[in-house]
Amino acid sequence: MQVTLDTAKSYLRVDSSDDDALISGLIVSAETLVREVTRLNDEELLPYKEIVEIAELFTIAYLYEHREEADHKNLTETVKYLLFPIRKEVF
């Protein structure tokens, strides 16, 4: 699953290309967080495209807006709540 740079920039309301590298990095970080929280690989996430996109866009926006003082624990907890219905149980 990958949110495109254009989709992320539109969601963030960013028009210039000044932050393209930063936003691209945030996309990768968001994808990684979603995989770690759900414990699912990209193929297993395909049926949940919409919810995954919402979680990724939220993560990208949070990290973009809180570049200097991001509360990663709070972010991770929120993403867990968003993705809880599709999270793979591990015992």
Backbone bond lengths (Angstrom), bond angles and torsions (degrees), N, CA, C in turn:
res aa  C-N    CA-C-N  psi(-1)  N-CA   C-N-CA  omega(-1)  CA-C   N-CA-C  phi
1 M - - - 1.440 - - 1.514 107.90 -
2 Q 1.237 116.15 132.29 1.457 116.31 175.12 1.507 110.59 -145.50
3 V 1.313 113.77 123.70 1.447 120.75 169.48 1.521 105.39 -71.53
4 T 1.305 117.56 131.98 1.460 120.13 179.81 1.529 110.19 -77.02
5 L 1.306 115.07 160.42 1.460 120.53 177.20 1.524 110.04 -59.34
6 D 1.332 117.18 -42.39 1.467 120.51 -179.98 1.522 111.83 -63.21
7 T 1.340 116.83 -41.10 1.464 120.57 178.70 1.524 110.32 -64.01
8 A 1.327 116.28 -44.86 1.467 120.45 179.86 1.528 110.72 -63.22
9 K 1.331 117.69 -44.27 1.461 120.73 -179.80 1.524 111.06 -64.16
10 S 1.309 117.17 -38.51 1.458 120.97 177.15 1.529 110.39 -64.00
11 Y 1.330 116.59 -44.56 1.467 121.81 179.11 1.531 110.97 -62.32
12 L 1.324 115.91 -38.79 1.467 121.45 -179.94 1.527 112.86 -81.88
13 R 1.324 116.14 -10.65 1.469 122.83 -175.60 1.528 111.41 60.67
14 V 1.333 113.88 47.36 1.463 121.73 178.43 1.524 107.67 -108.08
15 D 1.331 116.84 124.04 1.461 120.94 -178.25 1.525 113.66 -99.61
16 S 1.314 117.25 -31.18 1.464 119.90 -175.80 1.525 110.89 -84.51
17 S 1.319 114.82 167.58 1.466 119.99 178.72 1.533 111.64 -97.72
18 D 1.320 117.22 7.47 1.470 121.39 -177.35 1.527 113.13 -58.23
19 D 1.320 117.13 -36.59 1.466 121.50 -176.09 1.525 113.48 -103.98
20 D 1.324 117.75 16.86 1.471 120.21 -176.95 1.526 112.97 -57.77
21 A 1.312 117.49 -42.80 1.470 120.28 -179.50 1.526 110.34 -65.56
22 L 1.316 116.53 -42.68 1.464 120.80 178.25 1.525 110.67 -61.50
23 I 1.319 116.72 -48.50 1.466 121.11 -178.19 1.524 110.43 -64.29
24 S 1.319 117.92 -38.73 1.473 120.93 176.68 1.528 110.77 -60.78
25 G 1.308 116.64 -41.12 1.461 120.54 176.76 1.517 112.08 -65.41
26 L 1.325 116.55 -37.87 1.464 120.47 178.31 1.527 111.32 -66.95
27 I 1.323 116.95 -32.94 1.467 120.87 176.31 1.524 109.60 -61.93
28 V 1.313 116.63 -45.84 1.473 120.91 178.75 1.528 110.25 -62.30
29 S 1.317 117.16 -43.23 1.467 121.11 178.58 1.523 111.30 -61.87
30 A 1.322 116.37 -41.85 1.465 120.50 179.94 1.522 111.10 -64.64
31 E 1.323 116.98 -42.49 1.472 120.48 178.15 1.522 110.94 -61.69
32 T 1.318 116.09 -42.51 1.463 120.86 179.85 1.525 110.68 -63.50
33 L 1.316 117.15 -44.63 1.459 120.92 179.42 1.525 110.90 -61.62
34 V 1.324 117.27 -42.87 1.468 120.66 179.28 1.524 110.55 -61.97
35 R 1.321 117.75 -44.77 1.477 120.40 178.61 1.523 111.20 -62.62
36 E 1.321 116.85 -41.75 1.465 120.32 -179.36 1.527 111.79 -67.43
37 V 1.314 117.26 -41.83 1.465 120.79 -178.79 1.524 111.25 -68.83
38 T 1.330 116.72 -43.24 1.471 119.60 -176.84 1.519 113.17 -81.37
39 R 1.331 116.10 -21.82 1.468 121.98 -174.81 1.538 110.92 62.32
40 L 1.327 115.20 31.49 1.462 122.05 179.19 1.522 109.06 -120.68
41 N 1.343 115.87 150.19 1.460 119.25 175.89 1.530 108.95 -88.93
42 D 1.322 116.07 176.69 1.469 120.44 -176.40 1.523 112.35 -57.72
43 E 1.316 117.37 -41.17 1.467 120.86 -179.30 1.529 110.91 -65.27
44 E 1.320 116.87 -41.23 1.465 120.87 179.94 1.529 111.95 -69.42
45 L 1.318 117.24 -23.05 1.462 121.52 180.00 1.530 113.04 -82.28
46 L 1.324 117.59 -15.95 1.473 121.16 -175.72 1.529 114.55 -51.91
47 P 1.333 120.45 -43.98 1.467 119.29 -179.34 1.532 113.70 -65.67
48 Y 1.309 116.97 -13.08 1.462 121.80 -175.96 1.525 111.68 -111.95
49 K 1.310 115.90 32.25 1.465 121.63 -172.67 1.535 113.37 -51.75
50 E 1.328 117.39 -44.87 1.464 120.22 -175.44 1.526 111.99 -66.00
51 I 1.336 116.89 -47.52 1.465 119.65 -178.64 1.526 111.00 -67.64
52 V 1.317 116.57 -35.18 1.467 120.80 177.74 1.526 109.70 -66.10
53 E 1.315 117.17 -42.56 1.463 120.27 179.42 1.530 110.98 -61.88
54 I 1.322 117.16 -41.40 1.464 120.60 178.40 1.524 110.28 -61.82
55 A 1.326 116.44 -45.96 1.467 120.45 -179.93 1.527 111.19 -63.84
56 E 1.325 116.83 -40.77 1.460 120.01 179.24 1.527 111.27 -67.09
57 L 1.325 117.63 -43.46 1.462 120.28 179.24 1.526 111.05 -64.52
58 F 1.328 116.74 -39.57 1.463 120.00 176.61 1.525 110.24 -60.06
59 T 1.326 115.95 -46.07 1.463 121.22 -179.25 1.526 111.15 -62.19
60 I 1.317 116.19 -46.28 1.466 121.06 179.13 1.530 110.33 -59.41
61 A 1.327 116.36 -47.26 1.466 120.28 -178.68 1.526 111.43 -64.22
62 Y 1.326 116.45 -42.52 1.467 119.95 -179.95 1.525 110.79 -61.58
63 L 1.315 116.10 -48.77 1.468 119.84 -178.54 1.531 111.78 -66.97
64 Y 1.320 117.05 -34.53 1.464 121.00 179.08 1.533 110.61 -67.84
65 E 1.321 115.96 -44.62 1.462 120.47 -177.22 1.529 113.03 -76.30
66 H 1.331 117.18 -24.00 1.471 121.42 -177.30 1.529 110.62 -116.95
67 R 1.301 116.87 44.21 1.466 121.65 -175.87 1.518 113.49 -54.65
68 E 1.294 116.64 -36.92 1.460 119.15 -173.80 1.517 113.89 -97.83
69 E 1.325 117.96 -23.77 1.461 118.93 -175.76 1.525 112.31 -133.61
70 A 1.292 117.99 38.07 1.465 121.50 -178.30 1.522 111.25 -64.61
71 D 1.323 114.98 134.16 1.465 121.92 175.30 1.525 106.71 -96.58
72 H 1.320 116.45 93.75 1.462 120.95 -173.23 1.521 112.55 -66.62
73 K 1.309 117.37 -30.20 1.468 119.86 176.93 1.525 109.84 -65.27
74 N 1.315 116.71 -46.58 1.458 121.52 178.78 1.528 110.57 -62.28
75 L 1.319 116.67 -43.44 1.462 121.16 178.16 1.524 110.67 -59.60
76 T 1.323 116.77 -49.19 1.465 121.03 -178.13 1.522 110.97 -61.88
77 E 1.315 117.82 -41.56 1.468 121.00 178.89 1.527 110.97 -62.92
78 T 1.321 117.44 -43.17 1.462 120.77 179.28 1.520 110.88 -63.61
79 V 1.324 117.20 -43.76 1.467 120.99 178.91 1.530 109.87 -64.10
80 K 1.328 117.61 -38.37 1.474 120.42 176.47 1.521 110.69 -59.27
81 Y 1.336 116.81 -43.99 1.462 120.11 179.39 1.523 111.40 -64.85
82 L 1.318 117.25 -39.35 1.466 120.49 178.34 1.528 111.79 -63.81
83 L 1.329 115.89 -37.33 1.466 120.91 -173.43 1.525 113.70 -101.22
84 F 1.318 117.63 2.25 1.461 120.96 -176.45 1.530 113.49 -52.07
85 P 1.339 119.27 -41.80 1.473 118.76 -178.34 1.530 114.58 -61.68
86 I 1.324 117.84 -23.16 1.472 119.16 -178.01 1.523 112.23 -110.66
87 R 1.317 116.99 4.67 1.468 120.64 -177.39 1.525 110.54 -69.99
88 K 1.312 115.74 132.10 1.462 122.28 179.48 1.526 109.00 -76.21
89 E 1.329 115.66 127.71 1.462 120.79 178.75 1.522 109.99 -76.08
90 V 1.309 115.68 137.83 1.462 121.19 177.52 1.521 107.56 -129.56
91 F 1.313 115.20 129.31 1.469 119.98 -179.90 1.493 110.47 -116.28
